Amino acid sequence: MLVFGHIAFLAVLALATPLVIPPAHALVDGPWIEKEPARYRMVAAEVDGTPYAALQIELKPGWHTYWRYPGASGLVPEFDFEGSRNIVVAEPLFPAPYFFDDGVGGFNGYKDAAGFVFPLGMQLSGELHMRGTIGVCREVCVPLNVGQNLVFNRDGLKSSPHKEAIAALLKAQPQEPSKDLVIRSASFDGVSLQLVVSGVALEKVSVITIPGPHDVIGLPRTVGRDEDAFLFEIPAWSKLDHPLIGRKLTFIVRAGARAIEQQIQVRDHRLLPQ
């Protein structure tokens, strides 16, 4: 009985003791996992005082994966961190997407390589369990199940060799609008959204509209431009007769390597100065 009581005491003590990982045993990256037609791994690092984990994905030529809003076709990336210890995982951060015209409505995403970043809340150390599903597509779409575990502490994250890679993914997010790239106005004429985008050194500009749950949004087309502005026309309507005028819509605007995410109120096109 005495031995059993001692074992039970040690078991309770183990459950009550916080997870502590020596720096020598910190695991800030997993091995690359090959899964046709891609390979992936998890990495972690501290960037500007904040701990992050990231899913790195490399795709074979001709394949692509999707952004958080995939567009007319595609699969929304989904992630789960159940079983993680001493870590709180925030919503994923996505690089600014590209629009690809596949002839059937198009999609928003990435080709060749992609990375999704997860801000972490933790104290000294933690154990991260990631499971998820992403869509990888060529002629057909295939759900790709991904999963990997990392065990690390703050000292290991501070010295992680993946700091620059995660910082680059954070920098690749859509930025706030500025005079260099901004949506100047958004209006609706009853048939199409009219979007005026202005900025500095604009060569090629593309727009992605993030619709509401009842909106049907067509493909944008450029109907006018000058030295520092583009005018886009985007077919749009609401399935449940939710008026677009007066609502705020969110857009991603890309000009080369620059990208912004901007929410703007849609005005009545008839009331704009002519």
VOTIVEX-986479 format. One line per 3 residues: number of its first residue (from 1); their letters; for each residue y, x, z of N, C-alpha, C. Coordinates in nm, 2 decimals. Each point is the difference from the previous one (the first is absolute). Last residue first. Example, Ala and Ser with C-alpha at 12.3 -4.5 7.8 and 13.67 -1.06 7.14 Angstrom:
% VOTIVEX-986479
2) sa) -0.22,1.28,0.71,0.11,0.09,0.00,0.11,-0.08,0.08; -0.57,0.03,-0.01,0.12,-0.09,0.00,0.12,0.09,0.00
***
This chain:
% VOTIVEX-986479
274) qpl) 6.42,-2.01,-6.07,-0.04,0.02,-0.14,0.09,0.11,-0.06; -0.17,-0.14,0.53,0.11,0.02,-0.09,-0.05,0.04,-0.14; -0.31,-0.31,0.30,0.04,0.14,-0.01,0.12,0.01,-0.09
271) lrh) -0.26,-0.40,0.09,0.12,0.02,0.08,0.05,0.14,0.00; -0.40,-0.16,-0.23,0.11,-0.07,-0.06,0.13,0.03,0.08; -0.43,0.16,0.15,0.06,0.08,-0.12,0.12,-0.07,-0.05
268) drv) -0.18,-0.01,0.51,0.00,-0.09,-0.12,0.07,0.07,-0.12; -0.24,0.30,0.38,0.11,-0.09,-0.01,-0.02,-0.09,-0.13; -0.31,0.31,0.38,0.01,-0.05,-0.14,0.11,-0.10,-0.01
265) qiq) -0.07,0.43,0.36,0.00,-0.15,-0.02,0.03,-0.03,-0.14; -0.27,0.45,0.19,0.13,-0.05,-0.04,0.00,-0.15,-0.02; -0.27,0.49,0.17,0.00,-0.14,0.01,0.14,-0.05,-0.03
262) qei) -0.29,0.48,-0.13,0.13,-0.07,0.04,-0.03,-0.15,0.00; -0.21,0.54,-0.06,-0.04,-0.13,0.03,0.12,-0.08,0.05; -0.07,0.46,-0.34,0.06,-0.07,0.12,-0.07,-0.13,0.02
259) ara) -0.05,0.53,-0.27,-0.04,-0.14,0.02,0.06,-0.06,0.12; -0.03,0.47,-0.37,0.07,-0.07,0.11,-0.05,-0.15,0.00; -0.14,0.33,-0.33,-0.07,0.03,0.13,0.07,-0.08,0.12
256) gar) 0.10,-0.21,-0.45,-0.07,0.13,0.00,-0.07,0.02,0.13; 0.22,-0.40,0.05,0.07,0.08,-0.11,-0.05,0.14,0.01; -0.12,-0.53,0.22,-0.04,0.14,-0.02,0.08,0.05,-0.12
253) vif) -0.02,-0.43,0.38,0.06,0.05,-0.12,-0.03,0.15,-0.01; -0.17,-0.48,0.26,-0.02,0.14,0.00,0.07,0.05,-0.14; 0.09,-0.47,0.32,-0.03,0.07,-0.12,-0.03,0.15,0.02
250) tlk) 0.05,-0.54,0.25,-0.01,0.15,0.02,-0.05,0.06,-0.13; 0.29,-0.47,0.16,-0.12,0.05,-0.06,0.01,0.16,0.01; 0.24,-0.49,0.22,0.00,0.15,-0.01,-0.13,0.05,-0.06
247) rgi) 0.27,-0.50,-0.08,-0.10,0.08,0.07,0.02,0.15,-0.01; 0.27,-0.33,-0.23,0.03,0.00,0.15,-0.10,0.07,0.08; -0.16,-0.18,-0.47,0.15,0.02,0.04,0.02,-0.01,0.15
244) lph) -0.43,-0.10,-0.20,0.03,0.15,0.01,0.14,0.03,0.05; -0.31,-0.45,0.12,0.11,0.05,-0.09,0.01,0.15,0.03; -0.44,-0.30,0.02,0.09,0.07,0.09,0.11,0.07,-0.08
241) dlk) -0.39,-0.28,-0.16,0.14,-0.03,-0.01,0.09,0.05,0.11; -0.47,0.10,-0.08,0.02,-0.11,0.09,0.15,-0.04,0.00; -0.16,0.37,-0.26,-0.10,-0.11,-0.03,0.03,-0.12,0.09
238) swa) 0.37,0.35,-0.21,-0.08,-0.03,0.13,-0.09,-0.11,-0.02; 0.24,0.40,-0.35,0.00,-0.14,0.05,-0.09,-0.01,0.12; 0.21,0.38,-0.41,-0.04,-0.03,0.13,0.01,-0.15,0.03
235) pie) 0.08,0.47,-0.37,-0.04,-0.14,0.01,-0.05,-0.04,0.14; 0.36,0.39,-0.12,-0.14,-0.02,0.05,-0.03,-0.14,0.01; 0.37,0.40,-0.21,-0.03,-0.14,0.00,-0.15,-0.02,0.04
232) flf) 0.41,0.41,0.06,-0.13,-0.05,-0.02,-0.01,-0.15,0.01; 0.37,0.44,-0.08,-0.01,-0.14,0.02,-0.14,-0.04,-0.03; 0.26,0.49,0.15,-0.10,-0.08,-0.08,0.01,-0.14,0.04
229) ade) 0.35,0.47,0.04,-0.06,-0.13,0.04,-0.10,-0.05,-0.09; 0.31,0.39,-0.05,-0.04,0.01,0.14,-0.06,-0.13,0.05; 0.14,0.08,-0.47,-0.02,0.13,0.05,-0.06,0.01,0.14
226) drg) -0.11,-0.44,-0.24,0.11,0.09,-0.04,-0.02,0.13,0.08; -0.30,-0.49,-0.16,0.03,0.12,0.08,0.12,0.07,-0.05; -0.37,-0.48,-0.05,0.13,0.07,-0.02,0.01,0.12,0.08
223) vtr) -0.39,-0.27,-0.02,0.08,-0.08,-0.10,0.14,0.06,-0.02; -0.54,0.12,0.20,0.14,0.04,0.00,0.08,-0.07,-0.11; -0.43,-0.19,0.29,0.03,0.07,-0.13,0.15,0.03,0.01
220) plg) -0.45,-0.15,0.35,0.14,0.02,-0.03,0.02,0.06,-0.14; -0.41,-0.34,0.16,0.03,0.14,-0.02,0.15,0.02,-0.03; -0.15,-0.43,0.29,-0.05,0.06,-0.12,0.04,0.15,-0.01
217) ivd) -0.11,-0.37,0.42,0.10,0.10,-0.05,-0.06,0.06,-0.13; -0.06,-0.43,0.37,-0.06,0.06,-0.12,0.10,0.08,-0.06; -0.06,-0.21,0.53,0.07,0.04,-0.12,-0.09,0.05,-0.11
214) hpg) -0.09,-0.15,0.47,-0.01,-0.10,-0.10,0.08,0.03,-0.13; -0.04,0.30,0.40,-0.13,-0.05,-0.02,-0.01,-0.11,-0.11; 0.39,0.37,-0.05,-0.05,-0.08,0.11,-0.13,-0.06,-0.03
211) pit) 0.13,0.46,-0.25,0.03,-0.14,0.01,-0.04,-0.06,0.13; 0.18,0.48,-0.20,-0.10,-0.04,0.09,0.02,-0.15,0.03; 0.12,0.35,-0.44,0.04,-0.11,0.09,-0.11,-0.04,0.10
208) ivs) 0.16,0.45,-0.31,-0.11,-0.07,0.05,0.06,-0.11,0.10; 0.20,0.35,-0.42,0.02,-0.09,0.11,-0.13,-0.07,0.03; 0.23,0.47,-0.27,-0.09,-0.10,0.00,0.01,-0.08,0.13
205) vke) 0.27,0.39,-0.35,0.00,-0.08,0.12,-0.11,-0.11,-0.01; 0.20,0.50,-0.24,-0.09,-0.11,-0.01,-0.02,-0.07,0.14; 0.38,0.28,-0.05,-0.06,0.02,-0.13,-0.10,-0.12,-0.03
202) lav) 0.45,0.14,0.34,-0.11,-0.09,-0.02,-0.05,0.02,-0.15; 0.36,0.21,0.32,-0.10,0.07,-0.09,-0.12,-0.09,-0.02; 0.25,-0.21,0.37,0.05,0.12,-0.05,-0.12,0.06,-0.09
199) gsv) 0.09,-0.54,0.12,-0.03,0.12,0.06,0.06,0.12,-0.07; -0.14,-0.59,0.01,0.10,0.11,-0.03,-0.04,0.12,0.07; -0.19,-0.53,-0.16,-0.03,0.13,0.08,0.10,0.10,-0.05
196) vlq) -0.08,-0.57,-0.01,0.08,0.12,-0.05,-0.02,0.11,0.09; -0.26,-0.48,-0.15,0.01,0.11,0.10,0.08,0.11,-0.06; -0.17,-0.55,-0.05,0.08,0.10,-0.07,0.03,0.10,0.11
193) lsv) -0.40,-0.40,-0.08,0.08,0.08,0.09,0.08,0.10,-0.09; -0.18,-0.48,-0.21,-0.02,0.14,0.03,0.09,0.06,0.11; -0.01,-0.47,-0.12,-0.12,0.04,-0.07,-0.04,0.15,0.04
190) gdf) 0.38,-0.22,0.19,-0.09,-0.12,-0.02,-0.13,0.04,-0.07; 0.34,0.31,0.13,0.07,-0.09,-0.10,-0.09,-0.12,-0.02; 0.10,0.41,0.40,-0.10,-0.08,-0.07,0.07,-0.11,-0.09
187) sas) 0.10,0.53,0.25,0.04,-0.14,-0.02,-0.11,-0.07,-0.07; 0.19,0.49,0.26,-0.12,-0.07,-0.04,0.04,-0.15,-0.01; 0.24,0.54,0.03,0.00,-0.14,0.01,-0.13,-0.06,-0.04
184) riv) 0.08,0.47,0.07,0.13,-0.04,0.02,0.01,-0.15,0.01; -0.37,0.39,0.11,0.01,-0.12,-0.07,0.14,-0.06,0.03; -0.12,0.54,-0.01,0.02,-0.12,0.08,0.00,-0.12,-0.09
181) ldk) 0.03,0.58,0.04,-0.10,-0.10,-0.05,0.01,-0.13,0.08; 0.31,0.36,0.07,-0.08,0.06,-0.10,-0.10,-0.09,-0.07; 0.27,-0.12,0.38,0.08,-0.01,-0.13,-0.08,0.07,-0.11
178) spe) -0.31,-0.19,0.36,0.12,0.07,0.01,0.08,-0.01,-0.13; -0.47,-0.22,0.30,0.09,0.01,-0.11,0.12,0.08,0.03; -0.46,0.12,0.24,0.10,-0.10,0.01,0.09,0.01,-0.12
175) qpq) -0.50,0.16,-0.07,0.11,0.03,0.08,0.10,-0.12,0.01; -0.56,0.07,-0.10,0.13,-0.05,-0.05,0.11,0.03,0.10; -0.41,0.34,0.03,0.03,-0.15,0.03,0.13,-0.04,-0.08
172) akl) -0.17,0.46,0.04,-0.02,-0.08,-0.13,0.01,-0.15,0.02; 0.04,0.32,0.36,0.12,0.01,-0.09,-0.02,-0.08,-0.12; -0.36,0.04,0.29,0.10,-0.08,0.07,0.13,0.00,-0.09
169) laa) -0.36,0.27,-0.14,-0.03,-0.15,-0.01,0.10,-0.08,0.06; 0.04,0.46,0.06,0.03,-0.04,-0.14,-0.03,-0.14,-0.03; -0.10,0.18,0.43,0.14,-0.01,-0.02,0.04,-0.04,-0.15
166) iae) -0.45,0.09,0.10,0.04,-0.13,0.06,0.15,-0.02,-0.01; -0.17,0.41,-0.14,-0.06,-0.10,-0.09,0.05,-0.14,0.05; 0.11,0.39,0.25,0.08,-0.02,-0.12,-0.05,-0.11,-0.09
163) khp) -0.24,0.10,0.41,0.14,-0.05,0.02,0.08,-0.02,-0.12; -0.47,0.17,0.09,0.03,-0.11,-0.09,0.14,-0.06,0.02; -0.23,0.36,0.26,0.03,0.05,-0.14,0.04,-0.11,-0.09
160) ssk) 0.06,0.00,0.56,-0.09,-0.04,-0.11,0.05,0.06,-0.14; 0.16,0.03,0.48,-0.03,0.12,-0.07,-0.09,-0.04,-0.13; 0.15,-0.34,0.30,0.12,0.08,-0.02,-0.03,0.12,-0.09
157) lgd) -0.35,-0.28,0.14,0.08,-0.07,-0.10,0.13,0.09,-0.03; -0.29,0.13,0.35,-0.07,0.02,-0.13,0.09,-0.06,-0.11; 0.14,-0.06,0.44,0.02,0.14,-0.04,-0.06,0.02,-0.13
154) rnf) -0.05,-0.43,0.18,0.13,0.03,-0.05,0.02,0.14,-0.04; -0.49,-0.18,-0.03,0.10,-0.01,0.10,0.13,0.04,-0.06; -0.51,-0.21,-0.20,0.10,0.10,0.01,0.09,-0.02,0.12
151) vln) -0.43,-0.19,-0.35,0.02,0.02,0.14,0.10,0.11,0.02; -0.19,-0.37,-0.41,0.06,0.13,0.04,0.02,0.00,0.15; -0.31,-0.28,-0.43,0.05,0.02,0.14,0.07,0.13,0.02
148) qgv) -0.11,-0.37,-0.44,-0.01,0.14,0.05,0.05,-0.01,0.15; -0.09,-0.32,-0.50,-0.01,0.01,0.14,-0.01,0.15,0.05; 0.03,-0.40,-0.45,0.03,0.13,0.05,-0.01,0.00,0.15
145) nlp) -0.15,-0.30,-0.48,0.01,0.01,0.15,0.02,0.14,0.04; 0.12,-0.28,-0.47,-0.05,0.13,0.06,0.01,0.00,0.15; -0.02,-0.37,-0.45,0.05,0.03,0.14,-0.07,0.12,0.05
142) vcv) 0.12,-0.10,-0.52,-0.11,0.02,0.09,0.06,0.01,0.14; 0.14,-0.18,-0.54,0.04,0.04,0.14,-0.13,0.00,0.09; 0.07,0.09,-0.56,-0.04,-0.10,0.10,0.04,0.06,0.13
139) erc) 0.12,0.24,-0.37,-0.01,-0.13,-0.07,-0.04,-0.11,0.10; 0.15,0.34,0.27,0.01,0.05,-0.13,0.00,-0.12,-0.09; 0.06,0.09,0.57,-0.02,-0.07,-0.12,0.02,0.09,-0.13
136) vgi) -0.06,-0.08,0.59,0.02,0.10,-0.10,-0.04,-0.06,-0.14; 0.15,-0.17,0.54,-0.05,-0.03,-0.14,0.03,0.12,-0.09; -0.10,-0.02,0.55,0.10,0.01,-0.10,-0.06,-0.03,-0.13
133) tgr) -0.11,-0.04,0.57,-0.04,-0.02,-0.14,0.12,0.01,-0.09; -0.18,0.19,0.54,0.09,-0.08,-0.09,-0.06,-0.02,-0.14; 0.00,0.25,0.54,-0.08,-0.06,-0.10,0.09,-0.09,-0.09
130) mhl) 0.04,0.41,0.42,0.05,-0.07,-0.11,-0.11,-0.06,-0.09; 0.11,0.22,0.52,-0.11,-0.05,-0.08,0.06,-0.08,-0.11; 0.16,0.40,0.39,0.04,-0.10,-0.11,-0.12,-0.04,-0.08
127) egs) 0.16,0.22,0.51,-0.11,-0.01,-0.10,0.03,-0.11,-0.10; 0.31,0.34,0.37,-0.05,-0.13,-0.04,-0.11,0.02,-0.10; 0.41,0.23,0.37,-0.11,0.02,-0.09,-0.06,-0.14,-0.04
124) lqm) 0.42,0.06,0.26,-0.05,0.14,-0.02,-0.11,0.02,-0.10; 0.25,-0.44,-0.03,0.05,0.09,0.10,-0.05,0.14,-0.03; 0.10,-0.42,-0.36,-0.10,0.06,0.09,0.07,0.09,0.10
121) glp) 0.06,-0.33,-0.48,0.05,0.01,0.13,-0.10,0.06,0.09; 0.10,0.03,-0.56,-0.09,-0.01,0.12,0.08,0.00,0.13; 0.04,-0.11,-0.58,0.06,0.05,0.12,-0.08,-0.03,0.12
118) fvf) -0.16,0.06,-0.52,-0.01,-0.09,0.11,0.07,0.07,0.12; -0.03,0.03,-0.59,0.03,0.06,0.13,0.00,-0.10,0.11; -0.22,0.10,-0.53,0.06,-0.10,0.09,0.01,0.05,0.14
115) gaa) -0.06,0.19,-0.55,-0.01,0.02,0.14,0.07,-0.11,0.08; -0.21,0.18,-0.54,0.08,-0.09,0.09,-0.02,0.04,0.14; -0.11,0.15,-0.57,-0.01,0.03,0.15,0.10,-0.10,0.07
112) dky) -0.14,-0.07,-0.48,-0.03,0.14,0.03,-0.02,0.03,0.15; 0.28,-0.43,-0.13,-0.11,0.06,-0.07,-0.01,0.14,0.05; 0.22,-0.50,0.20,0.00,0.15,-0.02,-0.12,0.04,-0.08
109) gnf) 0.30,-0.50,0.07,-0.09,0.09,0.07,0.02,0.15,-0.04; 0.06,-0.56,-0.15,0.08,0.10,0.07,-0.09,0.09,0.07; -0.05,-0.33,-0.47,-0.03,0.02,0.14,0.09,0.12,0.05
106) ggv) -0.07,-0.40,-0.45,0.04,0.13,0.06,-0.04,0.01,0.14; -0.06,-0.34,-0.38,0.09,-0.03,0.12,0.04,0.13,0.07; -0.30,0.01,-0.37,-0.04,-0.13,0.06,0.09,-0.02,0.13
103) gdd) 0.02,0.40,-0.27,-0.01,-0.10,-0.10,-0.03,-0.14,0.05; 0.10,0.42,0.24,-0.14,0.00,-0.05,-0.02,-0.11,-0.10; 0.41,0.31,0.24,-0.02,-0.12,-0.08,-0.14,0.01,-0.06
100) ffy) 0.23,0.21,0.47,-0.08,0.03,-0.12,-0.02,-0.13,-0.08; 0.35,0.23,0.41,-0.05,-0.12,-0.07,-0.08,0.05,-0.12; 0.08,0.26,0.49,0.03,-0.01,-0.14,-0.05,-0.13,-0.06
97) pap) 0.15,0.12,0.54,-0.10,-0.01,-0.10,0.06,0.02,-0.14; 0.12,0.22,0.50,0.05,-0.09,-0.10,-0.10,-0.01,-0.12; -0.22,0.13,0.46,0.10,0.06,-0.09,0.05,-0.11,-0.10
94) flp) -0.16,-0.15,0.49,-0.05,0.03,-0.13,0.10,0.07,-0.08; -0.18,-0.11,0.54,0.12,0.03,-0.09,-0.05,0.04,-0.13; -0.24,-0.32,0.42,0.00,0.12,-0.09,0.14,0.01,-0.08
91) eav) -0.04,-0.21,0.51,-0.03,-0.04,-0.14,0.01,0.12,-0.10; -0.12,0.14,0.50,0.10,-0.10,-0.06,-0.04,-0.03,-0.14; -0.30,0.16,0.45,0.03,0.03,-0.15,0.09,-0.11,-0.05
88) vin) -0.16,0.25,0.49,0.04,-0.13,-0.06,0.05,0.03,-0.14; -0.34,0.26,0.39,0.09,0.00,-0.12,0.03,-0.14,-0.04; -0.33,0.15,0.34,0.13,0.06,0.04,0.10,0.01,-0.12
85) rsg) -0.47,-0.10,-0.18,0.03,0.02,0.14,0.13,0.07,0.03; -0.29,-0.33,-0.40,0.08,0.12,0.03,0.03,0.00,0.15; -0.23,-0.36,-0.22,-0.08,0.11,0.06,0.07,0.12,0.03
82) efd) 0.17,-0.32,-0.39,-0.07,-0.04,0.12,-0.09,0.11,0.05; 0.33,-0.05,-0.38,-0.01,0.12,0.09,-0.07,-0.04,0.13; 0.09,-0.16,-0.56,-0.04,-0.04,0.13,-0.02,0.12,0.09
79) fep) 0.22,-0.18,-0.53,-0.04,0.10,0.10,-0.03,-0.05,0.14; 0.10,-0.12,-0.58,-0.02,-0.05,0.13,-0.06,0.11,0.09; 0.27,-0.10,-0.52,-0.07,0.09,0.09,-0.01,-0.06,0.14
76) vlg) 0.01,-0.30,-0.45,0.09,0.05,0.10,-0.07,0.10,0.09; -0.11,-0.11,-0.53,-0.04,-0.02,0.14,0.10,0.06,0.10; 0.03,-0.21,-0.55,-0.02,0.12,0.09,-0.04,-0.05,0.14
73) sag) 0.34,-0.21,-0.41,-0.15,0.02,0.02,-0.01,0.12,0.10; 0.43,-0.17,-0.09,-0.08,-0.12,-0.05,-0.15,0.02,0.02; 0.27,0.29,0.33,0.05,-0.06,-0.12,-0.09,-0.11,-0.05
70) pyr) -0.02,0.29,0.42,-0.05,0.06,-0.12,0.05,-0.06,-0.13; 0.17,0.11,0.51,0.01,-0.12,-0.09,-0.05,0.04,-0.13; -0.04,0.34,0.29,-0.02,-0.11,0.10,0.02,-0.14,-0.07
67) wyt) -0.15,0.39,-0.32,0.10,-0.01,0.10,-0.03,-0.12,0.09; -0.40,0.26,-0.30,0.11,-0.10,0.01,0.10,0.02,0.11; -0.33,0.32,-0.37,-0.01,-0.08,0.12,0.13,-0.08,0.02
64) hwg) -0.29,0.26,-0.44,0.12,-0.02,0.08,-0.04,-0.08,0.12; -0.22,0.33,-0.46,-0.01,-0.10,0.11,0.13,-0.01,0.08; -0.07,0.31,-0.37,-0.01,-0.14,-0.05,-0.02,-0.10,0.11
61) pkl) -0.14,0.50,0.12,0.09,-0.04,-0.10,-0.03,-0.14,-0.06; -0.13,0.08,0.51,-0.04,0.06,-0.13,0.09,-0.04,-0.11; 0.16,0.03,0.52,-0.07,-0.09,-0.09,-0.04,0.08,-0.13
58) eiq) 0.14,0.07,0.56,0.01,0.06,-0.13,-0.09,-0.08,-0.09; 0.25,-0.06,0.52,-0.09,-0.05,-0.11,0.03,0.08,-0.13; 0.11,-0.02,0.58,0.02,0.07,-0.13,-0.11,-0.04,-0.09
55) laa) 0.23,-0.19,0.48,-0.12,-0.01,-0.09,0.04,0.06,-0.13; 0.21,0.09,0.52,0.02,-0.04,-0.14,-0.14,0.00,-0.07; 0.30,0.01,0.52,-0.13,0.02,-0.08,0.03,-0.04,-0.14
52) ypt) 0.35,0.16,0.43,-0.04,-0.08,-0.12,-0.14,0.03,-0.04; 0.42,0.07,0.42,-0.13,0.02,-0.05,-0.04,-0.10,-0.11; 0.50,0.21,0.15,-0.08,-0.12,-0.01,-0.14,0.03,-0.05
49) gdv) 0.37,0.32,0.04,-0.02,-0.05,0.13,-0.09,-0.13,0.00; 0.11,0.25,-0.41,0.13,-0.04,0.07,-0.03,-0.07,0.13; -0.43,0.04,-0.20,0.11,0.02,-0.09,0.13,-0.05,0.07
46) eaa) -0.57,0.13,0.08,0.13,-0.05,0.06,0.11,0.04,-0.09; -0.53,-0.10,-0.14,0.10,0.10,0.04,0.11,-0.07,0.07; -0.53,-0.08,-0.28,0.10,-0.04,0.10,0.09,0.12,0.03
43) vmr) -0.40,-0.23,-0.38,0.07,0.11,0.06,0.10,-0.05,0.10; -0.46,-0.18,-0.32,0.11,-0.02,0.09,0.05,0.13,0.05; -0.25,-0.13,-0.49,-0.02,0.06,0.13,0.12,-0.05,0.09
40) yra) -0.28,-0.06,-0.53,0.11,-0.03,0.10,-0.03,0.08,0.13; -0.13,-0.10,-0.58,-0.03,0.06,0.12,0.11,-0.02,0.10; -0.22,-0.26,-0.48,0.11,0.06,0.08,-0.06,0.09,0.11
37) pek) -0.20,-0.35,-0.31,0.06,0.11,-0.08,0.11,0.07,0.07; -0.41,-0.03,0.22,0.04,-0.03,-0.13,0.09,-0.13,-0.01; -0.05,0.34,0.40,-0.05,-0.14,-0.02,0.05,-0.04,-0.14
34) eiw) 0.00,0.44,0.39,-0.01,-0.03,-0.15,-0.06,-0.14,-0.01; 0.29,0.26,0.40,-0.12,-0.08,-0.02,0.00,-0.05,-0.15; 0.22,0.43,0.32,0.02,-0.09,-0.11,-0.13,-0.08,-0.02
31) pgd) 0.11,0.16,0.49,-0.04,0.06,-0.13,0.02,-0.10,-0.11; 0.33,-0.02,0.43,-0.14,-0.02,-0.03,-0.04,0.07,-0.13; 0.41,0.10,0.39,-0.04,-0.04,-0.14,-0.15,-0.02,0.00
28) vla) 0.22,0.13,0.39,0.12,-0.06,-0.06,-0.03,-0.03,-0.15; -0.24,0.11,0.50,-0.04,-0.01,-0.14,0.11,-0.08,-0.07; -0.09,0.32,0.48,0.08,-0.10,-0.07,-0.04,0.00,-0.15
25) hap) -0.15,0.31,0.36,-0.09,-0.10,-0.06,0.07,-0.12,-0.07; 0.22,0.38,0.22,-0.10,0.06,-0.09,-0.09,-0.10,-0.06; 0.34,-0.13,0.32,0.05,0.03,-0.13,-0.10,0.06,-0.10
22) piv) -0.17,-0.34,0.39,0.06,0.14,-0.01,0.05,0.03,-0.14; -0.04,-0.49,0.22,-0.06,0.08,-0.10,0.06,0.14,0.00; -0.07,-0.49,0.31,0.08,0.13,-0.01,-0.08,0.09,-0.10
19) lpt) 0.03,-0.55,0.20,-0.06,0.09,-0.10,0.09,0.12,-0.02; -0.02,-0.27,0.48,0.06,0.00,-0.14,-0.07,0.10,-0.09; -0.25,-0.24,0.42,0.07,0.12,-0.04,0.06,-0.01,-0.14
16) ala) -0.29,-0.34,0.20,0.14,0.00,0.06,0.08,0.12,-0.04; -0.46,-0.05,-0.12,0.07,-0.11,-0.06,0.15,0.00,0.04; -0.30,0.31,0.20,0.02,0.04,-0.14,0.08,-0.11,-0.07
13) lva) -0.13,-0.08,0.45,0.11,0.11,-0.01,0.03,0.03,-0.14; -0.36,-0.29,0.09,0.13,-0.07,0.02,0.11,0.10,-0.01; -0.43,0.18,-0.03,0.03,-0.08,-0.12,0.13,-0.07,0.02
10) lfa) -0.15,0.26,0.36,0.04,0.08,-0.11,0.03,-0.08,-0.12; -0.19,-0.22,0.37,0.14,0.04,0.03,0.06,0.08,-0.11; -0.45,-0.13,-0.03,0.09,-0.11,-0.02,0.14,0.03,0.02
7) ihg) -0.33,0.32,0.11,0.01,-0.02,-0.15,0.10,-0.11,-0.03; -0.11,0.07,0.45,0.08,0.11,-0.05,0.03,-0.01,-0.15; -0.29,-0.31,0.21,0.14,-0.02,0.04,0.09,0.10,-0.05
4) fvl) -0.46,0.06,-0.06,0.05,-0.11,-0.09,0.14,-0.03,0.03; -0.22,0.31,0.28,0.02,0.05,-0.13,0.06,-0.10,-0.10; -0.12,-0.14,0.43,0.11,0.09,0.01,0.04,0.06,-0.13
1) m) -0.39,-0.27,0.05,0.12,-0.08,0.00,0.13,0.09,0.00
***
